[in-house]
Amino acid sequence: MIPLSALVLAPMLLACGDKGHDTAGDTGDTLEANIILTDANNFSYVGDIDIPSFTTASATDIEVCWTKMTEDLQCHELDPVEDIDNIGLVRFPHLSETEVEEALSANSLQQADISGYVEWNTNHNQTCIRLSEFSFFGTTIDITAEYTEEGGTYMLMFAEGLEPGVGARNLVFLNPDSSSDVTRVDVGSGCGLLDFSADIHSLTPVSAPADGPWVVDWSGITSDGLGSPIALEDIDEVMLAFYEGKTPTELEASFLDLELIATELYSIPLEGGSKADLSEATGSSGDFTGFKAGGTWIFALKCSTCYNPAPLFLTVMESQ
C-alpha cells in the first residue's frame, strides 16, 4: 500500500514512472484473456493528506527524534525502533507544502519537482538522528549550506524498507526559518494525517467463471481510481482477496486495511504486460484454486513505487 534527493543537485525518479518493461514475464500475456476489465469496473476514491510542519532554525544541524511515533499513516501500530529502516529527506525547490500534499494525494509528483535527496539507514537501536548524519548514498553533505529557507520545501519520509520513495510509514515537513532557534524536532504518530474515502459498491462488478481459466486483461483501462490517466507500466502486482461474510459497502470502511483483514489473500508479481493468469496467484494458504461463495472477492492492480497507497485499479469479482 501508499511509496522519496533533498540537499544535492541530483534528483532521483521517485514518483511513479516507466520501469523499462513492456512485456510480461509468466503472467498470462501469451494466453487468451476471458476476463476483460474496463473503466466501469474500477472503484473511485478521494484522499487528502495533512502533513505536520515543524519550523526550525535555518542553516543548522537539526536533531530529529521519532520516539513517540507509535502509529503510521494508516493508524497501524508501529515500533519506532524496529519498524523504520530508512529516513529520507527530500527537497522540493518550487513547490509549497500545500502543493506537495496535493501532489502526494493525486500521486502526481514528478522527477522535476525534486532537487535532491539524502537519507539515513537506521541501525534499529536509536530514535534520534542529526541531519549532518544523512548522506547521498554514502556521500556526506554540508547540511548548514543546504538546509536553508531559500532552498524550498523539505520533507522527511520515515520508511519501511531501503528503496528511496517506497514504504512510507510517516511524513513530516521541516521548515527552516532564520528567525527560529529550534534545533530539535520530535515527530509524533502518523495516525489521522490521511483522510481517505473509497467507493466500491457503485462499480460494475466483473464476472469470472467459476472454473478456470481466469486470464485477466486490463489493457483497456484508461483511468485510475481518482479518474486520472492511468500509467499501466506502473502496475507491478496483482492482488486477489476474499472477505468472508463481507459486502463491498462494509469493506469501504476498512479500505486501508484490506490486506490485513482478508480471509484469503493472493498475489502475482508483475514485470509489465497487461494480462495475468489468476491460477498463478499464491498466498500464505497456498495457490488460488477458484472462487468461493459467502463473501466478496476483490481484484486489485497495485503500484509499489507510487506515493499514494491506493491501488490504481480495484474491483469486485463475482463468479458465474
C-alpha positions in Angstrom: 0.0 0.0 0.0 0.9 4.4 -0.2 5.9 4.7 -1.8 11.3 9.9 -1.7 17.2 13.8 -3.0 17.0 16.8 -0.8 20.2 18.7 -0.5 22.1 17.7 -3.6 21.6 18.7 -7.2 21.0 15.2 -8.4 17.3 14.4 -8.4 16.0 10.9 -8.5 13.0 9.4 -10.0 10.7 8.9 -7.0 7.3 9.3 -8.4 5.6 6.6 -10.5 7.2 6.3 -13.9 8.3 3.9 -16.7 10.2 1.0 -15.2 11.5 -0.1 -18.6 9.2 -3.1 -19.1 6.8 -3.6 -21.9 6.2 -7.3 -21.8 5.0 -9.6 -19.0 7.0 -12.5 -17.7 4.9 -15.5 -16.9 1.8 -13.6 -16.1 -0.5 -14.8 -18.9 0.3 -12.4 -21.8 0.6 -15.4 -24.1 -2.8 -16.7 -23.1 -6.2 -15.7 -24.4 -8.0 -13.5 -21.9 -11.5 -14.4 -20.8 -11.9 -11.7 -18.1 -11.8 -8.2 -19.6 -11.5 -5.1 -17.3 -12.9 -1.7 -18.2 -13.0 1.7 -16.5 -16.6 0.9 -15.4 -15.3 -1.8 -13.2 -12.9 0.4 -11.3 -13.5 1.8 -7.8 -13.3 5.5 -7.1 -11.8 7.4 -4.2 -10.9 10.7 -2.8 -7.9 11.2 -0.4 -6.2 14.1 1.3 -3.1 14.2 3.5 -2.3 16.8 6.1 1.4 16.6 6.8 2.6 18.3 10.0 5.2 21.0 9.6 8.0 21.9 12.1 9.6 25.3 11.9 13.3 25.1 12.8 16.4 27.2 12.7 17.9 27.7 9.2 21.4 26.5 8.1 21.6 24.5 11.3 22.2 20.8 12.1 18.8 19.9 13.3 18.2 16.8 15.6 15.2 14.7 14.6 13.6 12.2 17.1 10.8 9.8 16.4 10.5 8.0 19.8 6.8 9.0 20.0 6.0 7.6 16.5 3.9 4.6 17.5 1.3 4.6 14.7 1.8 5.0 11.0 -0.2 6.9 8.3 -2.8 4.1 8.2 -3.1 4.1 12.0 -1.3 0.7 12.2 0.8 0.0 15.2 4.5 0.9 14.7 7.6 0.2 16.7 9.8 3.3 16.2 13.0 1.3 16.7 12.3 -1.9 14.7 9.9 -0.8 12.0 11.7 2.1 10.5 14.6 1.1 8.1 15.2 4.4 6.3 14.7 8.1 6.8 14.9 10.2 3.7 14.9 14.0 3.4 13.6 15.4 0.1 13.8 19.0 -1.2 11.2 20.4 -3.5 12.6 23.7 -4.8 9.5 25.2 -6.4 6.6 23.6 -4.5 4.9 24.8 -1.4 3.9 22.4 1.4 0.3 22.6 0.3 1.3 21.8 -3.3 3.4 18.8 -2.2 0.4 17.5 -0.2 -1.8 17.9 -3.2 0.6 16.1 -5.5 1.0 13.2 -3.0 -2.7 12.8 -2.8 -3.0 12.7 -6.6 0.1 10.6 -7.0 1.4 13.2 -9.4 4.9 14.1 -8.1 7.5 14.2 -10.9 11.3 13.9 -11.0 11.5 17.6 -12.0 9.8 18.5 -8.7 12.7 17.3 -6.6 16.1 18.9 -6.4 17.9 16.4 -4.3 17.8 13.6 -1.7 19.7 12.5 1.4 19.0 9.5 3.6 20.0 7.6 6.8 19.6 3.9 7.0 18.6 3.2 10.6 20.6 1.0 12.9 17.5 -0.2 14.8 18.9 0.9 18.2 18.2 4.6 18.3 15.3 7.0 17.6 17.2 10.3 17.2 19.5 11.5 14.4 21.1 14.7 13.2 20.7 15.9 9.7 24.5 16.0 9.4 24.5 12.2 9.6 22.4 11.9 6.4 24.2 11.2 3.2 23.6 10.9 -0.6 24.2 7.1 -0.8 27.4 7.4 1.3 28.4 10.9 0.2 28.2 13.4 3.1 26.5 16.7 2.6 27.3 20.1 4.2 23.9 20.5 5.9 24.4 24.0 7.1 24.9 25.2 3.5 22.0 23.2 2.0 19.2 23.3 4.7 18.1 26.9 4.3 14.8 28.8 4.0 15.7 29.8 0.4 16.1 26.1 -0.6 12.4 25.3 -0.9 10.2 22.8 0.9 11.7 19.9 2.8 10.0 16.7 3.7 11.1 13.8 5.9 9.9 10.3 5.0 10.1 7.5 7.6 10.0 4.3 5.6 10.0 0.5 6.0 12.5 -0.9 3.5 15.5 0.7 1.9 14.3 1.7 -1.5 14.0 5.5 -1.8 10.5 6.8 -2.0 8.9 3.4 -1.2 7.3 2.1 2.0 6.4 5.4 3.7 5.1 4.9 7.3 5.1 8.6 8.2 5.8 12.0 6.7 6.6 15.5 8.1 7.7 18.8 6.7 10.8 20.7 8.0 10.6 24.5 7.6 13.9 26.2 8.1 13.4 29.8 9.2 16.2 32.3 10.0 14.1 33.8 12.9 13.7 30.4 14.6 16.1 29.0 17.2 14.5 25.5 17.3 17.2 22.8 16.8 15.2 19.6 17.7 12.1 18.1 16.2 10.0 15.4 17.9 7.9 13.5 15.4 4.7 12.0 16.6 2.4 9.3 15.2 1.1 9.5 11.6 -2.5 8.4 12.5 -5.0 11.0 11.5 -3.0 12.6 8.7 -4.6 10.7 5.9 -8.3 11.3 5.1 -9.4 8.6 2.6 -12.8 7.6 1.3 -13.4 4.8 -1.2 -16.5 3.8 -3.2 -16.5 0.1 -4.0 -20.3 -0.6 -4.0 -21.1 1.7 -7.0 -18.7 0.0 -9.5 -19.8 -2.6 -12.1 -18.6 -6.0 -10.8 -16.6 -8.2 -13.1 -17.9 -11.6 -14.0 -15.4 -14.5 -13.7 -16.0 -18.2 -14.5 -16.5 -20.5 -11.5 -13.9 -22.8 -13.0 -10.8 -21.7 -14.8 -9.2 -20.4 -16.9 -9.1 -17.0 -15.3 -6.9 -14.8 -17.6 -7.5 -11.2 -16.8 -6.8 -8.4 -19.4 -6.6 -4.7 -18.2 -5.2 -3.2 -21.4 -8.4 -1.2 -22.0 -8.3 0.6 -18.7 -7.6 4.4 -19.1 -8.2 5.9 -15.7 -7.2 5.2 -12.1 -9.4 5.4 -9.0 -9.0 9.2 -9.0 -10.2 9.5 -12.6 -6.7 10.5 -13.7 -5.0 8.9 -16.7 -3.5 5.6 -15.7 0.1 4.5 -16.4 -0.3 0.8 -17.0 3.5 0.4 -16.9 3.5 1.3 -13.2 1.4 -1.8 -12.3 3.7 -4.3 -10.6 1.4 -6.5 -8.6 -2.0 -8.2 -8.8 -3.9 -8.7 -5.6 -6.8 -11.1 -5.2 -8.5 -11.3 -1.8 -11.6 -12.9 -0.3 -13.6 -11.4 2.6 -15.9 -13.9 4.1 -19.3 -12.5 5.1 -18.4 -9.0 4.0 -20.2 -6.8 1.5 -18.4 -4.2 -0.7 -20.0 -1.4 1.4 -18.7 -2.9 4.6 -15.2 -3.1 3.1 -15.2 0.6 2.2 -15.0 1.4 5.9 -11.8 -0.6 6.3 -10.3 0.2 2.9 -6.8 0.9 4.0 -6.7 -2.4 5.9 -7.9 -4.6 3.0 -4.7 -6.7 3.1 -4.8 -7.1 6.8 -8.5 -8.2 7.1 -8.7 -10.6 4.2 -9.9 -14.1 4.8 -7.7 -15.3 1.9 -5.0 -13.2 0.2 -3.2 -14.0 -3.1 -0.8 -12.0 -5.3 1.1 -12.2 -8.5 4.3 -10.1 -9.1 4.4 -8.4 -12.5 7.1 -7.1 -14.7 5.0 -5.3 -17.2 2.3 -6.5 -19.6 -1.4 -6.2 -19.3 -2.6 -9.7 -18.5 -2.4 -12.1 -15.6 -3.5 -15.7 -15.1 -5.1 -16.0 -11.7 -4.1 -19.7 -11.5 -0.6 -18.3 -10.8 -1.7 -16.3 -7.8 -0.3 -17.6 -4.5 -0.7 -16.7 -0.8 0.0 -17.9 2.7 -2.6 -20.5 2.4 -1.3 -21.8 -1.0 -2.3 -21.4 -4.6 -5.6 -19.9 -5.8 -7.8 -22.7 -6.9 -11.1 -20.9 -7.5 -13.8 -18.6 -6.2 -15.9 -19.5 -3.2 -19.3 -18.1 -2.2 -20.3 -16.4 1.1 -18.4 -13.1 0.8 -16.7 -10.6 -1.5 -13.8 -11.2 -3.9 -11.6 -8.1 -4.6 -9.2 -7.9 -7.5 -6.7 -5.0 -7.5 -3.8 -3.7 -9.6 -1.1 -2.2 -7.4 1.9 0.1 -7.8 4.6 -0.4 -5.1 6.6 2.6 -6.2 3.7 5.1 -6.1 3.3 7.5 -3.2 -0.4 7.0 -2.8 -1.2 3.7 -1.0 -4.4 3.2 -3.0 -4.4 0.6 -5.9 -4.5 2.0 -9.4 -7.4 -0.3 -10.1 -9.7 -2.2 -7.8 -12.9 -4.1 -8.5 -15.3 -6.8 -7.2 -15.2 -10.2 -8.9 -18.3 -12.4 -9.0 -18.1 -16.0 -10.2 -20.7 -17.3 -12.6 
